[in-house]
Amino acid sequence: MLCVRAPGRVNLIGEHTDYNDGYVLPVAISLELRVYAQPRADTLCQIYSEVLDEQQVLNLAALPPPDQLPSGFVRYVAGVAAMLQQHTGRTLTGVNATLCGTLPLGAGLSSSAALEAAFAVLWNALDDLHLDRLTLARVCQQAEHQYVGVQCGLMDQVASLLCQQGHALFLDTRTLATISVPLPPEWVIVVADTGKPRALAESEYNLRRAQCEQAVHELQRVLGKPIVALRDVSPEQGALYLPLITEPVRQRARHVISENARVQAFLTALRHADAVRARALMLASHYSLRDDYAVSCAELDAMVDACMRAGAIGARMTGAGFGGACVALVARAHLEQFLSGAERLYRAQAAYEPRFYACNAVDGAGLCTQHPEQAE
């Protein structure tokens, strides 16, 4: 029996920048998915999800195309298997597998990337594929592109596979260079789930990506030089040239350009445990996502407000948007007071049932050796 754990992630700052060749700063958190797998002598996969109480069967030797698969978790597993087999030219080993864990679905914590990472690590170990973590992340990304239909960037998969305990992971999504940045030990990461499902996230995600591509084309025209992505436009150039392109792509581009600058500034704030600067940058990120990128909602705004009034260092929405969760940084000494206050304040503003998770920053996905515990 093999056991693989794969963490969820929160992105401290750098939202909707990863598919624009930009910068992101995710953390793998101690909310995780686990896969318990027994190898088989054939190529069948019988996969049972405890959370969904659902079983699916796949034949790795004859994987159906995406449009012949039901929606749900099986598409992610089939996609990872298909991409691994395409990459290695091998047929993978069948398994009887059970999915369980503490990672909530639909909260913007990238349970999908955790699922992909868990099966990538499982087959990498089971079939001695000897693929490095970055290659596994790319395989998982391609699985989501081709089998789920979400043209995601690479951040979620990299976070679930490459993060280190006690650190955030700065990722340049163009060069794929990474820097592990220590988190101040006196700060706690709190995931504040609004309780509202992310109903529009996938369709609006793809629309925002297309709008960013349109912004690049329009900026190429007004700049008079080729640019590959919004990453190539500095804040100074944005101030000069964004007024010359059309709405709403102007707003989308303004968010991405300013968010990239905020990520770089946030690195310094983390290294110096600068709570004042971290607060300003997280709130500016949220307001930009709300106003320029238009991916927030009343519940996310209410949660940010509740977190800040309850004494958070900083808070912002995280994930694709339209529901899901916020991330807050909280002084460890004030954690209990914050949790009770934020819940009371949010309930006064929203009809959904909130959930709060105080989390440690943990290692990326791997074979189980110990159980990461949530912060006290």
Residue, then its C-alpha position, 0 to 999 in steps of 0.5 A: m500500500l502506498c500513501v501520497r499526501a498533496p497539500g492545498r495552497v493559498n496565494l499570498i499575493g500575485e493573483h491572475t498573473d501566472y498565465n501572464d508570465g508574471y510573478v506569484l507567491p503561493v504557500a502550500i498549506s496544512l490542508e491536504l488530500r491523501v491517496y491510499a493506493q494498492p497496485r494491481a497486476d493489470t491496467l485498471c484503476q478503481i478510484y473511490s472518493e470518500v468526500l464525494d462517496e463516488q467511485q470511478v473506473l479507468n483503463l490506463a491501456a485504453l483511456p477515453p478522450p476527455d469528452q467521453l469522461p464524466s465531469g468531476f475528479v476522474r477527469y483530473v486523474a485520467g488527464v494526469a495518467a494520459m499526460l504521463q503516458q504520453h511523456t514517458g511512452r509507457t503504460l502506467t500500473g493500475v491501482n485500487a485507490t481511495l481519496c480522503g483528506t482535510l482539503p475542502l473542495g470549491a474553496g479556492l485552495s486548489s484541490s484540483a492541483a492537489l489531486e493532480a499532484a498526488f497521482a503524479v507523485l504516486w505513479n512517479a514512485l510506483d513506476d520508477l519514472h524518475l521525473d523531477r518535480l517541475t516536470l511533474a508540475r507541467v504534466c499536471q498543468q497539461a492534464e488540466h488544459q486537455y482533460v478539464g478545459v481550464q487554461c490554467g497557469l503553472m502556479d497551483q501545480v508548482a505550489s503543490l509540488l515544490c513548496q518547502q515547510g515554513h516558506a512561501l515560494f516566489l515563482d517567476t512563471r516565465t523563467l520558472a525560477t523559484i525562491s523560497v522565502p521564509l515566513p515570519p514565525e510570529w505570523v499565522i496564515v488563516v484561510a477564511d472560506t466564505g462558504k460561497p461556491r465558486a460558480l462562475a470561476e472556470s468560465e470567467y477564468n478563461l474569459r479573463r485569460a482571453q482579455c489579457e491576450q487581447a490587451v497584449h495585442e492592443l499594447q503591441r500596437v500602441l507601444g510600437k514594439p513586440i511584447v509577449a505578455l503583460r509581464d513585459v509592460s512596466p508600471e511606468q509604461g502602463a501609466l502612459y499607454l493603458p489609456l490608449i487601449t479599450e475597456p475592459v481589457r485596459q482594466r484587466a491589464r492594469h491589474v496584472i501590471s500592478e499586481n506584478a509590482r506588488v509581488q516584488a514589494f511583498l517579498t521585502a515586506l516578508r523578509h523584514a516582517d513589515a506588517v504595515r507594508a504587507r497590509a497595504l499590499m494585500l489590500a491593494s491587491h484585493y481592491s485591484l481584483r475587485d475593481d479592475y479584474a472584476v473577480s471578487c463578489a460581495e461575500l469575498d469583500a465582506m470577508v476581507d472587511a471582517c478579517m481586517r476589522a478583527g485585527a488581521i495584518g492583511a487580507r485579500m481574496t485568493g484563487a480564481g474568485f466569484g466565491g471561495a476563500c480569502v487569505a489573511l495573515v494574523a499575529r500568532a499571539h492574537l489568533e484566537q481573538f481574530l478567529s472569533g471576531a472575524e466569524r462574528l463580523y462576517r456572519a453579520q454581513a453574509a448569509y453563507e456559513p464561513r469556515f476558518y483554517a489556521c494553517n502551517a506552511v508545509d512541504g509539497a506533495g510526497l509519499c507519506t512520512q508524517h501528518p502535517e498538523q494545523a497551527e495551534 
